[in-house]
Amino acid sequence: MIKSIDVEDRQLARRQLSKRWIVAISIMLLLIAITVLPHLTPQDPYRIQMGSRLQPISVDHWLGTDHLGRDVLSRVMGGLRTTVGTSLLILSVSLVVGVPLGLLSGFAGGWVDRVFKRVIDGFMTLPDYIFAIVLSGLLGPGLMNLIFAVTAVKWVSYARLVRSTVLAEKQKDYISLSVLAGTPSWRIVMHHILPHTIGNVLVLATLDIGKIILMIASLSFLGLGPQPPIPEWGAMLNEGRAYFQMAPHLMLVPGVAVVLTVLLANVLGDKLRDRYDVKTRTEE
């Protein structure tokens, strides 16, 4: 019996280590791409050349030029930092806000949990995109207002997930024994409950990256995101809309960039969910 428990513990430790390495390597590669690629642009993404406007694909401009003569490839590479970098920032802020509030609500219980549950229910009744559009419209266009609006939408899901995990873990015997042994509440939360929430939070965060990128691109397409001349994929789609018949690459290139990035994020999230999600493993 003891040997079987030790084997299960070692297998669990290996799965946790493998999961952390997958997430760490993925985040590292993404950060490297965000940091390095904008500095490798073949031309200045802000340089206006009216004599070269709406040029097709050529040796000098691998993906053509836009309506102001700016190199499309350079602007797409620069937009990687704006679109994907902003999505990672929003995801980080959502985790910093949602995870501690979920831990507090689930572990404290009582009136704190009741009030928090009503707040969560209120946020969850509002569709994400509509709420983000309305909030961005009230705050006005701009990158900081976009970050605040999308964060206000996304933190709720992490707080709700962590709260439900904490409520489930509180009912287990080892938590009751820790309380009877006089273990401080902060130690119970940090050493026993928090590690059980990390796996589900990582899976949800990975799946959320693609959704956040789409939300940022959608708001920027409506003119509520970063303002010109900052390169951003959604804003580039909006700028190229008027020239689609003459220069379809102005919409196709940033559109493909959004689709591929979201697809890669979703594939990574699906792999993590299928391999490490508790419900999936139980069903199998």
HELIX and SHEET records of a PDB file:
HELIX    1   1 ILE A    2  VAL A   36  1                                  35    
HELIX    2   2 LEU A   37  LEU A   40  5                                   4    
HELIX    3   3 MET A   50  SER A   52  5                                   3    
HELIX    4   4 VAL A   72  ALA A  108  1                                  37    
HELIX    5   5 GLY A  110  MET A  124  1                                  15    
HELIX    6   6 ASP A  128  LEU A  139  1                                  12    
HELIX    7   7 LEU A  143  LYS A  170  1                                  28    
HELIX    8   8 ASP A  173  LEU A  180  1                                   8    
HELIX    9   9 SER A  185  ILE A  188  1                                   4    
HELIX   10  10 VAL A  189  ILE A  193  3                                   5    
HELIX   11  11 LEU A  194  PHE A  221  1                                  28    
HELIX   12  12 TRP A  233  GLY A  240  1                                   8    
HELIX   13  13 ARG A  241  TYR A  243  5                                   3    
HELIX   14  14 HIS A  249  TYR A  276  1                                  28    
HELIX   15  15 VAL A  278  GLU A  283  1                                   6    
END                                                                             
